[in-house]
Amino acid sequence: VLLWGPAAVEHHKTCRSLGKSLWQQPSVGDILRLLDRDRMMQTILHFPLNRRLLPPEDSQEPIFKDKSVKVDLSGLYDPCFLLHLFSELTRPEFVVDCRKFLDSNALGLTVAALSSYDPQMRAAAYSVLAAYYSHLEGARFREQSQLLYLLDVVRNGIRAPNARLTFTLTLFIAKAALQILKPEEHMYWKISKFLLSHEYLNMDKVPGFYQFFYSSDFEQKAEQEWVFGILRQGIRDKNCYELCARRGVFHIILSFFSSPLCDEVAQNWILEILQNAAQVPRSAYEIIRDCSLLTWILHILESKFLETQLLSNVISLLHTLWVTNLGDKEMEGNSQPPCQPGSQEPRKLLALHLVTEFLYVLVALLKHLRPTLASTQLISFFKTLDSVLRYRATVLQAFKDMGRFTVNEMVLSSKDVLVLLHKWSLIERNTKLQEDLRAAIEKHQVRDLMKMLKDKNRPIVPARTKGLRGRKRRPGEAEVTASSELTTSSLETCKGLLRSILTYWGPMVPGSEPTQEPADRTTLESETPGPVFATTSLVVSWVLRSVAECPLSRAEALGLLGWLKSHILPHAEVVADLLGDSAVRSSMFKLYSRLCSAEELAGPAQDVALLFTSVMLRLVAAQSQEQSPFHTAVEALWTSSSLDEKDKATRAFLVSLYVKDIWLGSRQPDTLLAHVRMVGDAAEGTAGGEEAAMVVLCKDIAACTLEA
């Protein structure tokens, strides 16, 4: 008996009380009524194309191999079970309710199985369709002739046995079959007219796209919505993308996006279609190359205002495009050794111009960030920008290792950084950062940024916006906005990504290295060093304050310290400004105490502690008005070469004692001197051993102390 669930329990109760009889046997219609229509449709839309009908017995094969498909499996049926069920229900000896078979989406799921990559799955689907067709020929219901003609049109278009159809085509067939049951709708007679004008379904075209999209009917919106529905739900793999690309579908919808006839709903549909195409690796690259998609997105971002939903979709599209194009190249770049000049197998890297284009678009998107964005979108944006900057640095380093010439290493300008901090202050609701930004911008009279501050308090009325995306809002329609309050975890995630982003920026002062000067930028660097140093102090102080209380990974700590050493410490004016800020000094000391403890100096994070000690030693030298003999001795101790890891840890420990004393305002390193005396007293009367290195170093420091 082909029953399951509560219906099977009731059936067995009835059989037990009344006995078995033909009258009590469930009909095909009774079994089909157990299928949930909506769940069947979800199974069609998310049909597992890689699912095999008969998986190996010794392995537990997952239904979905594609991890990008975010779907709850509990809301879907297993097509392997359903195809076996339909094969039993359509046997010649059964009386099949053909209309119920269509209305329950059983026919649609069978057609969707024709797009499976498994030949056995497709063969089972073709077998069910053949059996259903024979039942349909003898059936009597109102839509019988139309459904029979639809199956004839599909059968005439299949030129090879057990052929695989693209998912876009199978979805069109499934939805066209369902539309036959809805004669009251406008699309009923439009699809009927389309089918009657074709003897066979062309498998190399998107059926009805041009007829419905360019329709001159009064119900043109309904026809476009139907076509957009097919495209939004029907692009699942590279074959679907190639089918649409061959027919010029993407060029058409990209052009339509800028049309006054395209409302905001249609614009979001177009972005959803593009995002589905961007999830396919080959398609994500080709749509950028062939359709200039990044330039198209940049044109959208030129608008003064974007609706929140539209902006969210743009961010999701950019994130998907980058992640799909990047693939595993970022992991390969971090794991492989640098290429040497003349290497036979160079590392596979994305083209530098493509990475730079992504970066340019993301920087243009900065001005549209706002607190109403969902935390998911904010994290996606910051994560994408951080990944692009990190990967660009990897590509430039690879070029240097191969002896290639590179330019424009620094691509973020001071203006970009100020805009980024300004947007973050609004998202985090950080009033102190807002006041600091306002003071710095007004002090140096930066016109573009002053205008940005004025626009912040200007009321925004999206329904009255002008330009490409401006339109009158429909009655009862409200802008979709996210919750204005972000969770603490989301804020911390975004803050960590923002810190990482800022470490790829460095102040560019006139007369500095010409190879790192950004090209074609009207920024603060083109003026006097004053605004540049003010921006640098503001950025560094925020970074150090934000990092004081949060744990840092080894990679994050190395990136932050390397940025301080190479881009901040060379500027004496910035260093002096930072040392005069008590909050920054306190944050630095907390971070140093946490990362440079005795355990860290001897542990796996020793390189972080050594680098941090080097940075702090330079800061201590900068805050001292005159060089003391203690500092000279400690510097000599630190700069002496040593290949022994234990010796390095010993030197770093002694230097850290000196740094902590001087950093806290002591005139002389009392803790260091006490430690030196203690080691000297303990070493009296003992021969050299494991502690010989510590003893020698302490004696050197003691000798310098006596000279002082």
C-alpha positions, 0 to 999 in steps of 0.5 A, spaced: 500 500 500 503 506 497 501 510 503 505 514 509 504 518 515 497 519 518 493 517 512 497 510 512 495 509 520 488 510 518 488 506 513 491 500 517 485 501 522 480 501 517 483 494 514 483 491 521 476 493 523 473 492 516 477 487 513 481 487 506 476 489 500 477 493 493 472 498 496 477 500 502 484 500 497 486 507 496 486 510 489 491 514 486 487 520 487 488 519 495 495 518 494 496 524 490 492 528 495 497 526 501 503 531 497 503 538 499 503 542 493 507 548 496 512 543 498 512 540 491 513 546 488 519 548 493 522 541 491 521 543 483 525 550 485 530 547 489 531 540 485 537 537 487 541 536 480 546 532 482 542 527 486 543 520 483 537 515 483 540 509 485 546 511 490 552 506 492 549 502 497 556 503 501 556 510 502 551 515 504 550 520 499 548 527 501 542 530 497 545 537 495 552 537 494 552 544 492 553 548 499 551 554 496 544 552 496 541 554 502 535 550 503 531 547 509 531 539 507 525 538 511 521 542 507 523 538 500 521 531 498 526 526 496 525 526 488 528 519 488 522 516 492 517 520 488 519 518 482 519 511 484 512 512 487 509 516 480 512 510 476 508 505 481 502 510 480 502 510 473 502 503 471 497 501 466 492 497 471 491 503 475 486 509 474 490 515 474 487 522 476 491 526 470 488 533 473 490 531 480 497 529 477 498 536 474 495 540 480 499 536 485 505 539 482 507 531 480 507 533 473 512 539 474 517 535 479 517 529 473 519 534 468 524 538 473 527 531 473 529 531 466 534 537 468 538 532 472 545 530 471 544 523 473 542 519 466 538 514 471 534 519 474 532 522 467 530 515 464 526 514 470 522 521 469 522 519 461 518 513 463 513 516 468 512 521 463 511 516 457 506 512 462 502 519 464 501 520 457 498 514 455 493 515 461 492 522 459 490 520 452 484 516 455 482 521 460 476 526 460 477 533 463 476 540 461 484 541 460 486 534 457 487 537 450 491 543 452 495 539 456 496 533 451 498 538 446 503 541 451 507 534 452 507 533 444 510 540 443 515 538 448 516 531 446 517 534 439 523 538 441 527 533 444 532 530 439 536 525 442 534 519 447 534 520 454 536 528 453 538 532 459 534 539 458 536 545 462 533 547 468 530 553 465 526 550 460 524 544 465 521 550 470 518 553 464 514 547 462 512 546 469 509 553 470 506 553 463 502 546 465 500 549 471 498 555 468 493 551 464 489 550 470 488 557 471 484 560 465 482 566 469 489 569 469 492 573 463 497 569 462 493 563 460 491 565 453 498 568 452 501 561 454 496 558 450 497 562 444 505 561 444 504 554 444 499 554 439 504 558 434 510 552 435 510 545 433 516 543 437 519 547 443 526 550 441 531 547 446 536 553 445 532 558 446 528 561 453 521 560 451 517 566 450 522 571 453 521 576 447 514 575 446 512 576 453 518 581 455 516 586 449 509 585 449 505 591 447 499 588 451 495 592 456 497 587 461 505 587 459 507 588 467 504 581 468 507 578 462 514 581 464 513 579 471 512 571 469 518 572 465 522 575 471 519 569 475 522 564 470 529 567 470 529 568 477 528 561 479 531 558 473 538 559 473 542 554 476 548 552 473 552 554 467 548 551 462 542 555 464 547 561 464 549 559 457 542 559 454 540 566 457 547 569 454 546 566 447 539 569 447 542 576 449 537 575 455 542 579 460 544 585 455 536 586 455 535 586 462 541 590 464 539 595 459 531 595 461 534 596 468 535 604 466 529 604 463 523 609 466 519 603 465 523 599 470 520 600 477 524 598 483 520 591 484 523 589 477 530 592 479 530 588 485 528 582 480 534 583 475 539 584 481 536 577 484 537 574 477 544 577 476 546 574 483 543 567 481 548 567 475 554 570 479 553 563 483 556 559 478 564 560 477 564 560 470 558 565 469 561 570 474 567 571 470 563 571 463 558 576 465 563 581 468 567 580 461 562 580 456 556 585 460 561 589 463 557 588 469 562 592 474 561 598 470 554 597 470 554 597 478 558 603 478 553 607 474 547 605 479 552 607 485 552 614 481 545 616 484 544 620 490 540 615 493 538 608 493 533 604 496 535 600 502 532 593 499 536 595 492 542 597 496 542 590 499 541 587 493 547 590 490 552 589 496 549 581 495 551 581 488 558 584 489 559 579 494 557 573 490 561 576 484 567 576 488 567 570 492 565 566 486 571 569 482 576 568 487 574 561 489 580 557 492 585 562 489 586 566 496 587 560 500 592 558 494 596 564 494 597 564 502 599 556 502 604 556 496 611 559 496 612 565 492 614 564 485 621 565 483 623 569 476 623 564 471 618 559 474 615 554 470 608 554 474 606 561 476 601 561 481 594 562 479 592 569 480 586 573 478 588 579 473 590 585 477 585 590 473 579 585 475 581 586 482 582 593 482 575 594 478 572 591 484 576 595 489 573 601 485 566 599 485 566 598 493 569 604 494 564 608 490 559 604 494 561 607 501 557 613 500 551 609 500 552 605 507 547 607 512 545 604 519 538 601 516 542 596 512 541 589 515 547 586 519 548 581 514 549 586 508 554 590 512 558 584 514 558 582 507 560 589 504 566 589 509 568 582 508 568 583 501 572 590 501 577 587 506 578 580 502 579 585 495 584 589 499 588 583 502 588 579 495 590 585 491 596 586 496 597 578 495 598 579 487 602 585 488 607 581 492 607 576 487 609 581 482 614 583 486 617 576 487 617 575 479 620 581 478 614 585 475 613 592 475 607 595 479 604 602 481 599 604 485 600 600 491 596 604 495 589 605 493 585 608 499 585 615 499 585 619 506 578 622 503 576 614 502 578 613 509 574 619 512 568 617 509 569 610 511 570 612 518 564 617 518 559 611 515 561 607 521 560 612 526 553 613 524 552 605 524 555 604 531 552 611 533 559 613 536 558 620 537 565 621 539 568 619 533 563 623 529 565 629 533 572 628 532 571 627 524 567 633 524 572 637 528 578 634 523 574 636 517 572 643 519 579 645 521 582 643 514 576 645 510 575 639 506 569 641 501 567 634 499 567 632 506 563 638 509 558 637 504 557 630 506 556 632 513 551 637 511 547 631 508 547 627 514 542 631 517 538 632 511 531 629 511 531 623 506 524 622 502 526 616 498 519 617 494 521 623 491 528 622 489 530 624 482 534 620 477 534 613 475 531 610 481 526 615 482 519 613 482 512 614 486 511 609 491 505 604 490 499 605 494 500 602 501 507 600 499 513 602 504 520 601 503 523 595 506 528 597 512 532 593 516 532 593 524 536 599 526 539 596 532 545 591 530 547 586 535 553 586 539 556 580 535 555 583 528 558 590 530 564 586 533 565 583 526 564 589 522 569 593 527 574 587 526 573 587 518 574 595 518 580 595 522 583 590 517 581 594 512 584 601 515 591 597 515 591 597 507 591 605 507 597 609 509 598 617 509 601 619 503 605 626 504 608 630 498 615 628 497 614 621 499 615 615 495 613 616 488 611 609 486 606 609 492 602 615 490 595 614 488 593 616 481 587 620 478 585 622 485 583 629 488 584 627 495 587 630 501 594 628 499 594 633 494 594 639 499 598 640 505 601 635 510 596 638 515 590 634 513 594 628 512 597 627 519 590 629 522 587 624 518 592 619 520 592 621 527 584 620 527 585 613 524 590 610 528 587 613 535 580 609 533 584 603 531 588 602 537 582 604 542 577 599 538 583 593 539 584 594 546 579 590 549 578 585 543 582 579 542 586 578 536 588 573 532 595 572 530 594 574 523 590 580 525 596 582 530 601 581 525 597 586 520 596 591 525 603 591 527 606 591 520 602 597 518 604 601 525 611 600 523 611 601 516 606 606 515 605 610 521 612 610 525 616 614 520 611 620 521 614 624 527 608 629 527 603 623 527 607 619 533 607 625 537 600 626 536 598 619 538 603 619 544 599 626 547 593 622 547 592 618 554 587 614 551 591 611 545 597 610 550 592 606 555 590 602 549 597 601 547 599 598 554 593 594 555 594 591 548 602 590 549 601 587 556 596 582 553 600 580 547 607 580 550 607 576 556 612 571 558 608 566 556 607 569 549 614 570 548 616 563 549 610 560 545 607 560 538 605 567 537 613 569 539 613 573 532 607 577 534 611 579 541 617 580 537 614 585 532 610 589 538 616 590 542 620 593 536 614 598 535 614 599 542 621 601 543 621 606 537 615 609 540 619 609 547 624 613 543 620 618 540 617 620 547 623 621 550 626 628 550 633 626 550 636 619 550 638 616 556 644 611 557 639 605 559 635 606 552 642 606 548 643 599 552 637 596 551 637 598 543 644 595 543 641 589 546 635 589 541 638 590 535 644 585 536 643 579 531 641 572 534 639 566 530 637 562 537 629 563 538 631 562 546 635 568 546 630 572 542 625 571 547 630 572 552 632 579 549 624 581 548 623 579 555 628 584 558 626 589 553 619 589 555 621 590 562 624 596 560 618 599 555 613 598 561 617 602 566 618 608 561 611 607 558 608 608 565 612 615 566 618 612 570 625 616 569 629 609 570 627 602 568 626 600 576 623 593 574 628 592 569 634 594 574 631 589 579 631 583 575 638 585 573 640 585 580 636 579 582 639 575 576 646 577 578 645 575 585 643 568 583 648 567 578 654 568 583 658 562 584 654 558 578 657 555 572 654 557 565 648 553 563 641 554 560 641 561 563 648 563 561 644 567 555 640 571 561 646 572 565 650 575 560 645 580 557 643 582 564 651 583 566 651 587 559 645 592 562 648 592 569 655 595 566 651 600 562 648 602 568 654 603 572 657 607 566 651 612 567 
